[in-house]
């Protein structure tokens, strides 16, 4: 994905998590990062330098497609979740607008997928980013890569479109309310 000519370099928000800090789940029931999803990825992301993060998850038997190998959709989900986590560093709420994924090599079950992602440009509400997933360690072979386009939205996007009982449960959780308010920084 090529950003438009008027795109600007990303700027890390002054209140963004510090490099090395664990970002945590944005929602406990999220398939990508939530700890309340027993078959989810439980992806652990950490802030890195600049507008970048690192993350990892272990491919479990529940994540396989072909016998003994990660399902491509699960790998795409890991990349999407990693790219989406970058928005913690910009302190905006954004949703996936487009995800282009390249599958370079198979990822076996019981493998730790090491992910790196960074925001490459911002143009209005559009956030351009890129990620790679490696096997064999943080400096290992690239197994998957993706480019993402995220669109900044207000919290109302989720209130207006989510299932009412789950929105109510999330809004009853003081931690979720605090996080939502912290991200409503734009007028």
trRosetta pair geometry for C-beta under 8 A, 3 or more apart (Angstrom, degrees):
i j d omega theta_ij theta_ji phi_ij phi_ji
1 98 6.7 131 -85 96 141 129
1 100 6.5 168 -34 7 96 130
1 128 5.9 -155 105 -137 118 107
1 147 4.8 -179 13 139 97 130
1 148 7.7 -85 18 79 145 9
1 149 5.5 -154 -164 -53 167 107
3 7 3.6 -12 155 -21 127 165
3 120 6.9 -159 -27 107 129 101
3 121 3.8 -45 -62 88 167 153
3 123 5.7 161 -165 -27 101 126
3 126 7.6 161 -130 115 88 121
3 128 4.7 -105 -72 -14 106 158
4 7 5.4 133 61 -33 65 93
4 123 5.2 102 40 -132 104 162
6 123 6.1 100 90 -134 81 106
7 121 3.9 35 156 171 134 125
7 122 6.3 149 -162 70 85 29
7 123 4.0 -64 -97 -63 80 104
7 126 7.8 -74 -107 88 106 109
7 128 6.9 -1 -149 9 151 132
8 11 7.9 -16 126 -22 115 99
8 121 6.8 140 67 -159 30 77
8 122 5.5 -31 63 65 83 86
8 123 7.2 144 11 -83 68 56
9 121 6.8 -59 -102 -111 32 62
9 122 7.7 7 110 21 15 90
10 50 8.0 87 85 167 109 90
10 51 4.1 -71 112 31 132 170
10 90 6.7 -81 -162 -88 110 110
10 119 3.9 76 -57 107 165 123
10 120 7.2 90 -14 66 115 8
10 121 6.7 -140 -39 -109 84 12
10 122 5.3 108 -93 -23 71 109
10 127 7.5 61 -100 -146 117 92
11 51 7.3 73 76 -59 5 130
11 90 7.7 91 73 -122 58 79
11 122 7.9 -70 12 16 75 143
12 16 5.2 -93 -180 23 91 152
12 50 6.4 -168 -44 -179 126 33
12 51 5.0 -159 -71 -76 83 79
12 89 5.3 -57 -130 172 84 101
12 90 7.4 -99 -126 -83 38 49
13 16 4.4 123 63 -43 84 95
13 89 6.5 164 21 160 89 44
13 90 5.7 103 -28 -168 107 23
13 91 3.8 17 -24 1 175 118
13 185 7.9 120 -138 45 139 171
15 91 6.1 60 71 -80 99 147
15 182 7.7 -139 128 -174 139 107
16 47 6.7 142 148 -127 101 141
16 88 6.6 110 -147 133 88 71
16 89 4.4 46 -148 -143 142 53
16 90 7.4 41 -88 -29 124 17
16 91 6.1 -122 -77 -42 78 96
17 21 4.0 -137 174 83 108 133
17 22 8.0 -109 -173 70 150 25
17 23 5.9 -149 12 -98 163 71
17 47 4.2 -172 97 -33 103 142
17 88 6.1 3 5 143 112 120
17 89 7.2 -77 40 -89 81 69
18 21 4.7 96 59 -23 72 122
18 47 6.2 145 92 79 26 143
19 47 5.3 -119 -105 115 33 95
19 48 5.7 27 -135 -169 92 23
19 49 5.2 14 -101 -70 140 56
20 46 6.0 -18 -158 176 23 123
20 47 6.7 -31 28 71 29 83
20 48 8.0 81 -49 -103 45 41
21 46 6.4 158 77 -154 32 79
21 47 4.9 15 52 25 85 115
22 44 6.6 -43 -141 -169 105 93
22 45 7.4 117 -158 82 58 47
22 46 5.5 -45 -95 -97 47 82
23 45 4.5 -17 29 88 127 98
23 46 6.6 -163 -15 -99 85 25
23 47 6.4 120 -65 -42 94 79
23 53 7.0 -8 -34 -135 137 138
23 85 5.7 119 89 -166 169 114
23 88 5.2 167 -141 23 123 175
24 33 7.8 94 142 160 35 123
25 28 5.7 99 108 -90 148 41
25 30 6.0 179 -164 36 105 118
25 33 4.4 166 -118 126 75 98
25 34 4.8 93 -151 -100 143 47
25 35 5.9 -130 -28 -9 145 83
26 30 6.3 56 62 -32 83 153
26 33 6.3 69 15 72 77 139
26 85 7.9 -156 -32 -106 117 73
26 88 7.9 -142 -78 -71 109 107
26 179 7.0 175 -148 156 69 151
27 30 4.5 108 69 -37 92 101
27 33 7.8 97 48 73 61 99
27 34 5.8 -40 100 -82 63 114
27 170 6.6 -28 -131 -116 108 126
27 176 7.1 52 -109 -115 75 114
28 34 4.7 87 165 -151 27 104
28 35 6.0 -53 -147 49 79 74
28 36 4.1 53 151 -2 98 122
29 34 5.0 -102 41 -160 3 168
29 36 5.1 -44 -82 80 60 120
29 37 6.1 106 -158 -57 45 95
29 166 7.4 -96 57 -149 154 121
30 33 5.0 8 91 50 129 76
30 34 3.8 147 46 -30 65 105
30 37 6.9 -96 84 -18 36 137
30 40 7.1 110 109 -155 54 153
30 81 7.7 128 151 -123 123 116
31 34 6.9 9 -36 29 15 109
31 37 5.4 174 -113 -156 44 166
31 40 4.4 -162 -159 -121 47 105
31 41 6.7 66 145 4 66 89
31 77 6.7 -57 113 -172 115 140
32 40 6.7 -82 -22 -176 10 111
32 41 5.2 -9 -147 41 43 125
32 43 5.4 -26 166 14 75 127
32 77 5.8 -152 -91 164 96 96
32 78 7.1 159 -139 -102 95 39
32 80 7.0 -116 -94 88 145 90
32 81 3.1 179 -173 -95 141 137
32 84 7.6 82 93 50 166 132
33 40 7.8 -63 25 148 14 132
33 41 7.1 -21 -66 77 37 100
33 42 7.1 66 -154 -145 31 25
33 43 4.9 -63 -93 58 70 91
33 44 7.9 129 -139 -75 86 29
33 45 7.0 -43 -114 0 126 109
33 81 5.7 165 -41 -169 93 126
33 85 7.2 122 -71 -80 146 115
34 37 4.7 86 84 -4 107 106
34 40 5.8 34 62 79 85 171
34 42 7.4 -72 81 -96 38 59
35 42 6.1 67 -103 -125 60 99
37 40 3.0 53 107 -17 128 128
37 41 8.0 14 92 23 130 50
37 42 7.1 -162 70 -61 92 77
39 60 7.9 -138 -148 79 62 135
39 62 4.5 -128 -147 163 98 153
41 57 4.6 -16 178 -148 93 164
41 63 7.5 78 -95 -96 75 134
41 74 7.2 154 -80 -170 107 91
41 77 6.5 -174 -38 115 138 113
41 78 5.7 169 -136 -91 153 84
41 81 6.5 -171 65 20 149 164
42 57 6.4 139 73 -128 65 107
43 55 5.4 21 176 176 103 126
43 56 7.4 170 -151 81 69 25
43 57 4.6 -60 -99 -57 68 123
43 78 6.2 155 -90 -135 131 76
43 81 5.1 129 34 118 160 141
43 82 6.8 -120 178 -66 147 76
43 85 7.8 -131 117 -45 126 142
43 115 7.8 -8 -155 27 118 143
44 55 6.1 165 85 -152 47 74
44 56 6.0 -16 59 56 95 73
44 57 7.0 149 14 -76 73 70
45 53 5.1 16 -176 166 106 135
45 54 7.2 163 -152 87 60 38
45 55 3.9 -27 -97 -91 74 108
45 81 7.8 -151 -47 138 128 92
45 82 6.5 162 -99 -124 120 65
45 85 4.3 -49 161 174 176 164
45 88 7.9 144 109 19 131 142
45 115 8.0 -48 -104 80 87 118
46 53 6.3 159 79 -161 41 83
46 54 5.3 -12 58 62 95 86
46 55 7.1 169 15 -81 64 55
47 53 5.8 -57 -112 -106 33 84
47 88 7.2 -111 -81 102 99 119
47 89 6.3 135 -128 -85 102 104
48 52 4.1 -49 73 100 119 94
48 53 5.4 174 2 -109 95 21
48 54 5.3 93 -60 -18 119 88
48 116 7.5 25 -29 -143 162 88
48 118 7.9 -72 69 -85 128 91
49 52 6.4 8 70 48 53 113
50 118 6.7 12 105 -137 121 116
51 86 6.6 62 163 -169 85 105
51 89 5.1 156 -141 119 69 139
51 90 6.8 43 -142 -62 120 85
51 118 6.1 98 94 -161 72 77
51 119 4.2 -49 129 40 126 109
52 86 7.4 -27 -121 -119 26 103
52 89 7.7 47 18 -40 22 172
52 116 6.9 2 -177 -176 112 86
52 117 6.5 173 -152 92 68 48
52 118 3.9 -24 -98 -95 94 91
52 119 7.5 -135 -72 14 54 66
53 82 6.8 -165 88 -169 116 80
53 85 5.5 -87 66 109 169 113
53 86 5.8 -144 3 -88 116 66
53 88 7.7 70 -72 51 139 113
53 89 7.0 -154 -50 -32 101 127
53 116 7.6 176 90 -150 48 46
53 117 5.5 -3 55 58 86 93
53 118 7.8 172 18 -79 57 52
54 114 7.3 -17 -170 -174 101 84
54 115 6.7 148 -164 86 51 61
54 116 5.5 -19 -106 -100 74 70
54 117 8.0 169 -88 21 30 69
54 138 7.2 -5 -151 -127 134 119
55 78 7.8 -176 109 -177 125 88
55 81 7.6 -155 148 109 167 97
55 82 4.7 -149 35 -111 142 101
55 85 6.6 110 -62 43 139 158
55 114 8.0 155 84 -161 45 43
55 115 4.3 -17 64 65 88 114
55 116 8.0 179 24 -75 69 28
55 117 7.4 6 8 5 110 109
56 112 5.5 10 -177 179 119 101
56 113 6.4 167 -150 82 65 53
56 114 5.2 -18 -99 -105 103 55
56 115 6.4 -179 -80 16 45 82
57 78 5.9 -136 37 -123 131 119
57 112 7.4 177 93 -150 24 63
57 113 5.8 -7 59 51 72 99
57 115 7.9 15 8 -7 84 120
58 110 6.9 -10 -178 -150 102 34
58 111 7.2 172 -150 89 62 32
58 112 5.2 -37 -95 -95 74 68
58 113 7.7 170 -98 12 23 73
59 63 5.0 -125 -157 81 73 137
59 64 7.5 90 167 -70 106 70
59 70 4.5 -85 -136 -80 139 110
59 74 7.4 107 -127 120 93 136
59 107 5.8 150 -46 136 158 108
59 108 7.0 156 79 105 140 38
59 109 5.3 -126 120 -125 104 41
59 110 6.6 -50 77 6 83 19
59 111 5.0 16 29 53 117 79
59 112 7.9 -154 5 -83 76 21
59 113 6.3 77 -38 -24 98 107
60 63 5.2 98 55 3 65 104
60 109 6.8 19 170 -155 14 93
60 110 7.6 66 -108 -74 39 50
61 64 5.9 -34 -160 -6 45 118
61 109 5.6 47 -85 -154 53 142
63 70 5.4 -17 131 -131 106 79
63 71 6.0 -134 168 18 60 94
63 74 4.5 135 -162 -169 96 168
63 109 7.2 155 67 -113 91 84
64 67 6.9 37 162 -135 137 21
64 68 6.5 65 -135 -2 139 6
64 69 6.0 105 -146 68 90 38
64 70 6.3 -87 -107 -101 50 26
64 71 6.1 106 157 -37 18 83
64 109 5.3 -29 -73 -71 116 117
65 69 6.2 -45 54 92 81 88
65 70 6.8 27 5 132 93 32
65 71 3.3 118 -51 -104 99 71
65 72 6.2 -7 -20 1 161 69
65 73 7.5 119 -75 21 126 87
65 74 7.5 -160 -39 10 99 110
66 69 4.5 10 68 47 96 118
66 106 7.9 -63 60 -133 130 124
68 108 5.9 -22 157 -145 88 85
68 109 5.3 -110 -158 11 47 110
69 106 4.9 -60 -135 -166 128 113
69 107 6.5 108 -163 68 77 51
69 108 5.9 -58 -103 -105 61 45
69 109 6.8 -100 -71 -28 14 78
70 74 5.5 -121 -177 76 94 121
70 75 5.4 96 129 -54 129 101
70 106 7.6 157 36 -174 82 67
70 107 4.1 -11 18 82 127 106
70 108 7.4 33 -17 75 83 2
70 109 6.9 154 -59 -74 64 56
70 111 7.4 -84 -35 50 118 115
70 113 7.7 33 -63 -53 165 133
71 74 4.3 88 66 2 92 106
71 75 7.2 -164 92 -6 49 82
72 75 5.5 -54 -150 37 37 112
72 76 6.3 39 151 -19 68 103
72 101 7.9 137 178 120 95 139
72 103 5.7 -51 -126 -79 108 147
73 76 5.5 -49 -145 37 35 113
73 77 6.3 41 151 -23 64 102
74 77 5.4 -49 -150 33 33 116
74 78 6.6 39 149 -22 63 100
75 78 5.6 -47 -151 31 35 114
75 79 6.7 33 151 -15 64 102
75 101 7.4 132 111 -173 96 139
75 103 6.8 91 92 -107 150 100
75 107 6.2 137 -90 23 126 143
75 113 7.4 -176 -124 -117 85 163
75 133 6.8 -146 -162 51 97 164
75 143 7.7 -112 -143 122 137 108
75 144 5.0 179 169 -71 123 163
76 79 5.7 -54 -151 38 34 111
76 80 6.2 37 150 -21 67 107
76 99 6.6 108 -172 132 101 136
76 101 4.8 -77 -110 -60 95 168
76 144 7.9 -136 -73 -170 49 142
76 146 7.2 117 -136 -85 66 141
77 80 5.5 -54 -143 38 32 113
77 81 6.1 32 157 -19 66 106
78 81 5.9 -53 -145 37 28 110
78 82 6.3 28 155 -19 62 108
78 113 6.1 33 162 96 162 147
78 115 6.5 -159 153 -64 103 144
78 133 6.5 63 110 -93 126 144
78 144 7.7 95 75 77 115 150
79 82 5.7 -56 -147 37 30 112
79 83 6.2 27 156 -15 66 107
79 99 7.1 131 105 -166 111 121
79 101 6.0 146 57 -110 157 109
79 115 7.1 -171 -101 -132 56 130
79 117 8.0 138 -158 -83 65 122
79 131 5.2 164 -152 85 86 135
79 133 6.4 -95 -78 -34 92 119
79 144 6.1 -117 -58 130 126 124
79 145 7.6 116 -121 -174 138 17
79 146 4.0 99 167 9 143 144
79 148 7.6 176 144 -51 95 119
80 83 5.9 -56 -145 40 28 108
80 84 6.1 27 156 -18 64 111
80 96 5.7 -19 -154 -82 109 147
80 99 5.4 -31 -92 -108 98 154
80 146 7.4 -72 -60 132 56 167
80 148 6.9 134 -120 -102 58 136
81 84 5.7 -56 -144 40 28 112
81 85 6.4 37 154 -29 62 103
82 85 5.7 -51 -153 25 30 115
82 86 7.7 47 147 -32 56 89
82 115 4.5 -105 -104 146 156 146
82 117 4.7 155 143 -26 102 139
82 131 5.1 116 101 -136 125 154
82 133 7.9 171 0 -75 160 96
83 86 5.9 -34 -172 2 41 116
83 96 7.6 81 92 -100 121 99
83 99 7.4 169 45 -114 154 102
83 117 5.3 -156 -89 -150 54 147
83 129 4.9 148 -151 98 98 133
83 130 7.9 42 -108 -63 110 1
83 131 5.2 -113 -66 -25 90 132
83 146 6.6 -92 -43 99 135 120
83 148 4.0 94 171 14 158 156
83 150 7.0 -179 141 -46 103 119
84 87 6.2 -33 -179 5 53 113
84 94 7.1 -160 -141 85 74 89
84 95 7.9 4 -122 -131 115 32
84 96 6.5 -62 -76 -57 110 92
84 148 7.7 -106 -52 163 62 163
84 150 6.7 140 -107 -101 64 136
85 88 5.9 -19 -180 1 63 113
85 117 7.3 114 62 60 96 142
86 89 5.7 -50 -174 28 57 111
86 90 7.0 41 138 -7 77 104
86 117 5.6 -111 -59 120 116 119
86 118 7.1 128 -117 -144 134 18
86 119 5.2 151 165 -51 138 94
86 127 7.5 179 100 152 120 133
86 129 5.5 170 33 -118 164 153
86 150 7.9 -177 66 4 109 152
87 90 5.4 -57 -148 45 50 106
87 91 7.8 -167 161 -13 66 7
87 92 5.3 -93 -164 71 100 75
87 93 6.8 86 154 -120 141 19
87 94 4.7 -164 -102 28 144 107
87 127 6.9 119 -91 83 91 172
87 150 6.5 -124 -66 138 119 161
88 91 7.2 24 -176 -77 33 47
89 119 7.2 -151 78 -6 124 126
90 94 7.9 25 70 -13 135 129
90 119 6.8 81 -52 -53 120 164
90 122 7.6 142 -126 -87 141 138
90 127 6.8 -119 -10 -116 169 141
91 182 7.2 -97 -152 143 102 87
91 183 6.0 -165 -180 -121 65 66
91 185 5.7 31 133 4 116 146
92 127 7.4 170 73 -52 138 143
92 152 4.9 -48 168 -123 133 111
92 183 6.4 110 -143 -167 17 99
92 185 7.5 -93 -87 43 63 107
92 186 7.3 25 -114 -15 97 122
93 152 6.8 97 76 -157 55 67
93 153 5.6 -72 110 71 99 72
93 154 6.8 84 63 -141 129 15
93 155 6.1 127 -5 -70 171 63
93 157 7.5 -179 126 35 126 124
93 180 7.8 22 -71 -137 139 65
93 183 4.9 92 -43 144 93 140
93 184 7.9 -1 -6 -72 121 59
94 125 7.9 163 -115 175 102 80
94 127 5.6 -20 -142 21 169 135
94 150 3.9 68 144 154 129 117
94 151 5.9 163 -157 76 88 30
94 152 4.8 -48 -92 -90 93 48
94 153 6.5 130 -117 11 36 76
95 150 6.5 161 76 -156 24 81
95 151 5.8 -24 59 59 78 86
95 153 5.6 15 -3 0 105 131
95 157 6.9 -131 -25 139 134 152
96 99 5.6 -13 -167 -42 127 109
96 148 6.4 -74 -130 -158 89 113
96 149 7.7 89 -165 76 57 56
96 150 6.0 -50 -99 -104 38 75
96 151 8.0 19 118 16 9 83
97 126 7.2 -54 22 -125 158 88
97 149 4.4 -64 70 108 109 96
97 150 6.1 158 3 -123 92 17
97 151 4.4 91 -58 -25 120 105
98 148 6.8 165 88 -154 60 49
98 149 4.2 26 45 40 98 111
99 146 5.9 -8 -171 -171 87 127
99 147 7.7 165 -152 83 43 47
99 148 5.2 -5 -106 -107 73 85
99 149 7.8 -137 -62 29 44 67
100 146 6.2 157 82 -155 52 70
100 147 4.8 0 55 53 107 91
100 148 7.6 -160 25 -73 68 42
101 144 6.6 -13 -169 -171 98 105
101 145 7.5 160 -152 86 54 41
101 146 4.5 -20 -100 -97 69 102
102 144 6.8 160 84 -157 58 55
102 145 5.0 -4 55 59 104 87
102 146 7.1 -173 18 -77 68 51
103 143 7.7 -17 -159 156 61 68
103 144 5.7 -18 -112 -106 54 87
104 141 8.0 -151 112 152 128 94
104 142 5.3 35 53 115 164 89
104 143 5.6 -167 62 -167 99 22
104 144 6.2 -159 14 -78 90 31
104 145 6.7 51 -30 0 120 94
105 135 7.4 -107 88 24 117 130
105 141 6.5 0 33 130 151 125
105 142 7.7 121 15 100 106 54
105 143 4.9 -87 62 -127 87 70
106 143 7.4 -62 88 -152 17 110
107 111 5.4 -137 -178 68 80 145
107 113 6.1 9 -153 -83 143 113
107 133 7.6 -22 -85 126 143 127
107 135 5.9 -174 -121 -68 84 133
107 143 5.0 86 -73 167 100 151
107 144 7.2 -37 -39 -24 131 111
108 111 4.9 109 68 -31 73 119
108 135 8.0 95 27 -147 81 149
111 135 5.3 -18 -177 -133 133 113
112 135 7.7 140 75 -133 54 64
113 133 4.8 -5 -178 -172 109 116
113 134 7.3 138 -163 62 58 37
113 135 6.5 -38 -107 -81 61 75
113 143 6.9 -99 -127 56 99 137
113 144 7.6 2 -154 29 129 116
114 133 6.9 143 72 -160 42 57
114 134 4.6 -31 67 63 100 93
114 135 7.5 164 19 -84 87 25
114 137 6.4 4 -12 157 153 23
114 138 4.6 -137 173 -94 154 54
114 140 6.8 115 35 31 127 108
115 131 6.0 4 -171 -176 100 115
115 132 7.1 173 -145 88 56 43
115 133 4.9 -22 -93 -100 81 77
115 134 7.7 177 -77 17 32 71
116 131 6.5 171 87 -149 46 68
116 132 5.6 0 53 53 92 86
116 134 7.7 24 0 -4 100 110
116 138 7.6 86 -51 -158 113 88
117 129 6.0 33 178 167 103 118
117 130 6.8 -179 -146 93 67 40
117 131 3.7 -21 -96 -95 93 99
117 132 7.9 177 -76 19 57 51
118 129 6.4 -173 96 -150 36 85
118 130 6.3 -9 58 57 77 80
118 131 7.8 157 14 -81 53 60
119 122 7.0 16 168 -53 125 92
119 127 6.0 -54 -135 -176 115 100
119 128 7.0 104 -165 78 68 53
119 129 4.8 -50 -105 -93 51 96
120 128 4.9 -62 64 110 96 100
120 129 6.0 161 3 -108 83 33
120 130 5.7 47 -35 -3 126 103
121 127 7.9 171 91 -156 50 42
121 128 4.4 10 56 48 87 123
122 126 7.0 157 -158 89 50 59
122 127 5.5 -11 -109 -108 81 67
122 128 7.2 -150 -72 20 35 79
123 126 4.7 -10 66 64 86 109
123 128 7.4 40 4 -18 99 109
125 151 5.5 35 134 -162 106 71
125 152 4.1 -125 -156 43 82 98
125 153 7.9 74 -171 -59 126 47
126 149 6.1 -23 -160 -167 101 97
126 150 7.4 139 -158 75 49 48
126 151 6.2 -24 -98 -101 60 66
126 152 7.8 -106 -49 0 20 87
127 149 7.3 143 72 -161 51 46
127 150 4.3 -22 62 64 106 99
127 151 7.5 -162 18 -71 84 20
127 152 6.7 96 -23 -47 110 88
128 147 7.5 -11 -169 -176 84 97
128 148 7.5 159 -156 87 41 55
128 149 6.0 -14 -101 -104 65 71
129 147 7.2 163 89 -159 47 54
129 148 4.8 -14 65 61 95 98
129 149 7.9 173 25 -80 74 28
129 150 6.8 18 8 -2 118 110
130 145 7.4 3 -177 -179 90 98
130 146 7.2 177 -152 94 52 50
130 147 5.1 -20 -103 -106 79 72
130 148 7.4 -178 -80 19 31 74
131 145 6.6 178 95 -153 55 58
131 146 5.1 0 57 56 97 89
131 147 7.9 178 21 -82 68 30
131 148 7.2 24 1 -6 107 112
132 142 5.2 -61 -168 -127 119 108
132 144 7.2 158 -160 90 50 53
132 145 4.6 -17 -107 -104 72 92
133 142 7.2 99 71 -156 47 64
133 143 5.4 -59 102 62 93 93
133 144 4.2 11 44 57 117 95
133 145 7.0 -155 18 -72 71 46
134 137 7.0 -42 124 84 120 42
134 138 6.4 92 69 -154 138 23
134 139 7.1 -160 159 103 163 4
134 140 4.3 141 163 67 108 85
134 141 6.3 150 -152 75 82 31
134 142 5.7 -52 -95 -94 76 44
134 143 6.4 136 -129 4 23 88
135 140 5.2 -104 90 121 37 142
135 141 5.9 -22 58 63 82 86
135 143 4.8 62 -13 -40 106 132
136 140 2.9 149 74 -131 89 136
136 141 5.7 55 28 15 130 83
137 140 4.4 126 51 -38 67 103
142 145 6.0 3 -177 -48 124 108
152 186 7.8 47 160 18 139 154
153 156 7.9 -126 161 61 94 69
153 157 3.9 7 159 -27 136 153
153 158 8.0 122 114 -27 130 78
154 157 6.0 138 66 -17 57 89
154 184 6.9 51 -148 -117 85 93
155 158 6.0 -52 -172 35 56 106
155 159 6.4 53 136 -17 78 108
155 180 4.8 71 -114 -165 146 108
155 183 7.1 123 -60 81 104 110
155 184 6.2 -53 -9 -71 117 109
156 159 5.1 -58 -140 44 44 113
156 160 5.5 38 162 -18 77 110
157 160 6.4 -61 -144 40 18 105
157 161 6.2 -20 167 14 56 121
158 161 6.4 -76 -133 53 24 90
158 162 4.9 21 178 -27 70 123
158 167 6.8 160 138 -110 88 105
159 162 6.7 -35 -103 29 15 106
159 167 5.7 111 -124 -156 56 139
159 171 8.0 58 -104 -62 102 132
162 166 5.9 -106 161 80 115 106
162 167 4.6 133 90 -62 122 106
163 166 4.6 62 74 18 99 108
163 167 6.7 -177 82 -13 46 88
164 167 5.6 -57 -142 38 31 112
164 168 6.1 32 160 -21 67 106
165 168 5.7 -51 -147 36 30 113
165 169 6.5 32 153 -20 62 105
166 169 5.5 -48 -145 35 36 113
166 170 6.3 35 155 -17 65 104
167 170 5.8 -57 -149 39 30 109
167 171 6.1 23 155 -14 66 112
168 171 5.8 -60 -142 43 28 107
168 172 6.2 30 155 -23 64 108
169 172 5.7 -58 -150 34 29 112
169 173 6.9 32 150 -26 61 103
170 173 5.7 -53 -157 24 36 113
170 176 4.6 -135 -178 160 77 164
171 176 6.8 -103 -84 101 27 122
171 177 6.1 75 -153 -79 54 97
173 176 4.0 67 81 9 109 112
173 177 6.8 173 85 -12 56 83
174 177 5.6 -56 -146 38 34 112
174 178 6.2 38 155 -23 68 105
175 178 5.7 -51 -147 34 31 113
175 179 6.4 30 155 -17 64 106
176 179 5.8 -55 -149 37 31 110
176 180 6.3 31 154 -20 66 107
177 180 5.7 -54 -146 36 30 111
177 181 6.3 27 157 -16 65 108
178 181 6.0 -60 -149 39 27 107
178 182 6.3 31 154 -25 64 108
179 182 5.6 -54 -147 31 31 115
179 183 6.7 20 158 -13 63 108
180 183 6.2 -67 -156 38 29 104
180 184 6.8 30 151 -26 65 106
181 184 5.8 -53 -149 26 37 112
182 185 7.6 -6 159 -50 44 99
